[in-house]
Amino acid sequence: MSRTETLERIRQSGCVAVVRAPSSEQLIDVAHALRDGGLPAIEITMTTPNALKVIEQVSADLGDDVVIGVGRVLDAETARAAILAGAQFVVAPVLDVETIEMAHRYDKPCVPGAYTPTEILTAWTAGADVVKVFPASVGGPAYFKAIKGPLPQVKLSPTGGVNLQTAGEFIKAGAEFLGVGGDLVSKQALAKGDMKFIATRAAEYVEAVRQARSQK
């Protein structure tokens, strides 16, 4: 997929599932569950054991059924390695211009992290496809809405502290899509291997986004 196509697929689903799991086998099961719940976009963080191998295995197993991305990327070298392993988008906790350039060289979207208005505009000006507002738990949807006021052209995605109670509010405040971690793929569900819970939770997020968008 092209960069534009990847972004649109993520936007349509409304969420990126930020996943940390101890094994590639479990991540494949999680990916199936998320897809079944209507969320194909999955961010595998670089803190996952053997993250590059996991990205490669999940991408090979599920193909176009999912959109696999890489998270916690701090430099261009890591971005390139993940893209060659199969990552379709790159997410970073901070702004690194060379990482954006590397992702774009391979026609992949890059979503760097920022928080203050100056940081957010700097990331957007540097070529970010979407800016990750992190941590979104600080300030919540109200802060998000305040940022969008003077910067309506900047596409934003909240990550950190997003849950089912705040998901709709972030969408109404102007979020392009949500980054959701433990509230979607919980440690408890992973420990129990409860893929049904994860699929159901994914469907709940899809519905929360749908309802919020219909009310904008």
SULHU-V632571 format. One record per pair of residues at least 4 apart in sequence whose C-alpha atoms are under 8 Angstrom apart, sorted by the first residue. I is the first residue (numbers start at 1). GAP is how many residues later the second one is. If there is no record, write none. Layout:
BEGIN
i->{I | I}
gap->{GAP | GAP}
END
This chain:
BEGIN
i->{1 | 1 | 1 | 2 | 2 | 2 | 3 | 3 | 3 | 3 | 3 | 4 | 4 | 5 | 6 | 6 | 6 | 6 | 6 | 6 | 7 | 7 | 8 | 9 | 10 | 10 | 10 | 10 | 10 | 10 | 10 | 11 | 11 | 11 | 13 | 13 | 13 | 13 | 13 | 13 | 14 | 14 | 14 | 14 | 14 | 14 | 15 | 15 | 15 | 15 | 15 | 15 | 15 | 15 | 16 | 16 | 16 | 16 | 16 | 16 | 16 | 16 | 16 | 17 | 17 | 17 | 17 | 17 | 17 | 17 | 17 | 17 | 18 | 18 | 18 | 18 | 18 | 18 | 18 | 18 | 18 | 18 | 19 | 19 | 19 | 19 | 19 | 19 | 19 | 19 | 20 | 20 | 20 | 20 | 21 | 21 | 21 | 21 | 22 | 22 | 22 | 23 | 23 | 23 | 24 | 24 | 24 | 24 | 24 | 25 | 26 | 26 | 26 | 27 | 27 | 27 | 28 | 28 | 28 | 28 | 29 | 29 | 30 | 30 | 30 | 31 | 31 | 31 | 31 | 31 | 32 | 32 | 33 | 33 | 33 | 33 | 33 | 34 | 34 | 34 | 34 | 34 | 34 | 35 | 35 | 35 | 35 | 35 | 36 | 37 | 37 | 37 | 37 | 37 | 37 | 37 | 38 | 38 | 38 | 39 | 39 | 39 | 40 | 40 | 40 | 41 | 41 | 41 | 41 | 42 | 42 | 42 | 42 | 43 | 43 | 43 | 43 | 43 | 44 | 44 | 44 | 44 | 44 | 44 | 44 | 45 | 45 | 45 | 45 | 45 | 46 | 46 | 46 | 46 | 46 | 46 | 47 | 47 | 50 | 51 | 52 | 52 | 52 | 52 | 53 | 53 | 54 | 55 | 55 | 55 | 55 | 55 | 55 | 55 | 55 | 56 | 56 | 56 | 56 | 57 | 58 | 58 | 58 | 59 | 59 | 59 | 59 | 59 | 62 | 67 | 67 | 68 | 68 | 68 | 68 | 69 | 69 | 69 | 69 | 69 | 70 | 70 | 70 | 70 | 70 | 70 | 70 | 71 | 71 | 71 | 71 | 72 | 72 | 72 | 73 | 73 | 73 | 73 | 73 | 73 | 74 | 74 | 74 | 74 | 74 | 74 | 75 | 75 | 75 | 75 | 76 | 76 | 76 | 76 | 76 | 76 | 76 | 77 | 77 | 78 | 79 | 79 | 79 | 79 | 79 | 80 | 80 | 80 | 81 | 82 | 82 | 83 | 83 | 83 | 83 | 83 | 88 | 88 | 89 | 89 | 89 | 89 | 89 | 90 | 90 | 90 | 90 | 90 | 91 | 91 | 91 | 91 | 92 | 92 | 92 | 92 | 93 | 93 | 93 | 93 | 93 | 94 | 94 | 94 | 95 | 95 | 95 | 95 | 96 | 96 | 97 | 97 | 97 | 98 | 99 | 99 | 100 | 100 | 100 | 100 | 100 | 100 | 101 | 101 | 102 | 103 | 103 | 103 | 103 | 104 | 104 | 104 | 109 | 109 | 110 | 110 | 110 | 111 | 111 | 111 | 111 | 111 | 112 | 112 | 112 | 112 | 112 | 113 | 113 | 113 | 113 | 113 | 113 | 114 | 114 | 114 | 114 | 114 | 114 | 114 | 115 | 115 | 115 | 115 | 115 | 116 | 117 | 117 | 118 | 119 | 120 | 120 | 120 | 121 | 121 | 121 | 122 | 123 | 123 | 123 | 124 | 124 | 124 | 124 | 124 | 129 | 130 | 130 | 130 | 130 | 130 | 131 | 131 | 131 | 131 | 132 | 132 | 132 | 132 | 133 | 133 | 133 | 133 | 134 | 134 | 134 | 135 | 135 | 135 | 135 | 136 | 136 | 136 | 136 | 136 | 136 | 136 | 136 | 137 | 137 | 137 | 137 | 139 | 139 | 140 | 140 | 140 | 141 | 141 | 141 | 141 | 141 | 142 | 142 | 143 | 144 | 144 | 144 | 144 | 144 | 145 | 145 | 145 | 146 | 147 | 148 | 148 | 148 | 148 | 148 | 155 | 155 | 156 | 156 | 156 | 156 | 157 | 157 | 157 | 157 | 157 | 158 | 158 | 158 | 158 | 158 | 158 | 159 | 159 | 159 | 160 | 160 | 160 | 161 | 162 | 162 | 162 | 162 | 162 | 162 | 162 | 163 | 163 | 163 | 163 | 164 | 164 | 164 | 164 | 164 | 165 | 166 | 167 | 167 | 167 | 167 | 167 | 168 | 168 | 168 | 168 | 168 | 169 | 169 | 170 | 170 | 170 | 171 | 171 | 171 | 171 | 171 | 171 | 171 | 172 | 172 | 172 | 172 | 180 | 181 | 181 | 182 | 182 | 184 | 184 | 184 | 185 | 185 | 185 | 186 | 187 | 188 | 189 | 189 | 189 | 189 | 189 | 190 | 190 | 194 | 195 | 196 | 197 | 198 | 199 | 200 | 201 | 202 | 203 | 204 | 205 | 206 | 207 | 208 | 209 | 210 | 211 | 212}
gap->{4 | 5 | 87 | 4 | 105 | 106 | 4 | 101 | 104 | 105 | 106 | 4 | 105 | 4 | 4 | 61 | 82 | 83 | 102 | 103 | 4 | 102 | 4 | 4 | 4 | 5 | 6 | 30 | 31 | 57 | 167 | 4 | 165 | 166 | 25 | 26 | 27 | 28 | 164 | 193 | 25 | 162 | 163 | 164 | 192 | 195 | 24 | 26 | 162 | 163 | 164 | 165 | 190 | 191 | 23 | 24 | 25 | 26 | 27 | 161 | 162 | 163 | 164 | 22 | 24 | 25 | 26 | 162 | 163 | 164 | 167 | 168 | 24 | 25 | 26 | 27 | 53 | 161 | 162 | 163 | 164 | 167 | 8 | 23 | 24 | 25 | 26 | 162 | 163 | 166 | 24 | 25 | 27 | 28 | 5 | 6 | 27 | 169 | 4 | 26 | 27 | 4 | 26 | 31 | 4 | 29 | 30 | 33 | 34 | 4 | 4 | 164 | 167 | 4 | 27 | 31 | 4 | 30 | 33 | 34 | 4 | 166 | 4 | 165 | 168 | 4 | 9 | 11 | 27 | 35 | 4 | 30 | 4 | 162 | 163 | 165 | 166 | 4 | 5 | 6 | 164 | 165 | 168 | 4 | 5 | 30 | 31 | 164 | 163 | 161 | 162 | 163 | 164 | 165 | 166 | 169 | 164 | 165 | 168 | 163 | 164 | 167 | 25 | 26 | 27 | 25 | 26 | 27 | 28 | 24 | 25 | 26 | 27 | 25 | 26 | 27 | 28 | 48 | 4 | 7 | 11 | 24 | 25 | 26 | 27 | 6 | 25 | 26 | 27 | 28 | 5 | 6 | 24 | 25 | 26 | 27 | 4 | 25 | 4 | 4 | 4 | 29 | 30 | 33 | 4 | 32 | 4 | 4 | 13 | 14 | 15 | 27 | 30 | 31 | 32 | 4 | 29 | 30 | 31 | 4 | 4 | 5 | 10 | 4 | 7 | 9 | 27 | 28 | 4 | 20 | 21 | 18 | 19 | 20 | 21 | 18 | 19 | 20 | 21 | 22 | 9 | 12 | 17 | 18 | 19 | 20 | 21 | 19 | 20 | 21 | 22 | 19 | 20 | 21 | 5 | 6 | 17 | 18 | 19 | 20 | 4 | 18 | 19 | 20 | 22 | 25 | 4 | 21 | 23 | 24 | 4 | 22 | 23 | 24 | 25 | 26 | 27 | 4 | 22 | 4 | 4 | 11 | 20 | 23 | 24 | 4 | 22 | 23 | 4 | 4 | 5 | 4 | 5 | 6 | 20 | 23 | 20 | 21 | 14 | 19 | 20 | 21 | 22 | 13 | 18 | 19 | 20 | 21 | 19 | 20 | 21 | 22 | 18 | 19 | 20 | 21 | 19 | 20 | 21 | 39 | 41 | 18 | 19 | 20 | 17 | 18 | 19 | 28 | 4 | 16 | 4 | 26 | 29 | 4 | 4 | 11 | 4 | 10 | 12 | 26 | 27 | 28 | 4 | 26 | 4 | 4 | 5 | 6 | 7 | 4 | 5 | 6 | 19 | 20 | 18 | 19 | 20 | 17 | 18 | 19 | 20 | 21 | 11 | 16 | 18 | 19 | 20 | 7 | 10 | 18 | 19 | 20 | 21 | 5 | 6 | 9 | 17 | 18 | 19 | 20 | 4 | 5 | 18 | 19 | 20 | 4 | 4 | 30 | 4 | 4 | 4 | 11 | 13 | 4 | 30 | 33 | 4 | 4 | 5 | 8 | 4 | 5 | 6 | 7 | 30 | 26 | 24 | 25 | 26 | 27 | 46 | 23 | 24 | 25 | 26 | 24 | 25 | 26 | 27 | 23 | 24 | 25 | 26 | 24 | 25 | 26 | 23 | 24 | 25 | 26 | 4 | 5 | 8 | 22 | 23 | 24 | 25 | 26 | 22 | 23 | 24 | 25 | 4 | 5 | 4 | 26 | 30 | 4 | 25 | 28 | 29 | 32 | 4 | 31 | 4 | 4 | 14 | 26 | 29 | 30 | 4 | 28 | 29 | 4 | 4 | 4 | 5 | 6 | 25 | 26 | 20 | 21 | 18 | 19 | 20 | 21 | 18 | 19 | 20 | 21 | 22 | 4 | 12 | 17 | 19 | 20 | 21 | 19 | 20 | 21 | 19 | 20 | 21 | 19 | 4 | 5 | 16 | 17 | 18 | 19 | 21 | 4 | 17 | 20 | 21 | 4 | 19 | 40 | 41 | 44 | 4 | 4 | 4 | 11 | 38 | 41 | 42 | 4 | 40 | 41 | 43 | 44 | 4 | 43 | 4 | 5 | 8 | 4 | 5 | 6 | 7 | 38 | 41 | 42 | 40 | 41 | 43 | 44 | 4 | 4 | 5 | 4 | 5 | 14 | 17 | 18 | 4 | 5 | 13 | 4 | 4 | 4 | 4 | 5 | 6 | 8 | 9 | 4 | 5 | 4 | 4 | 4 | 4 | 4 | 4 | 4 | 4 | 4 | 4 | 4 | 4 | 4 | 4 | 4 | 4 | 4 | 4 | 4}
END
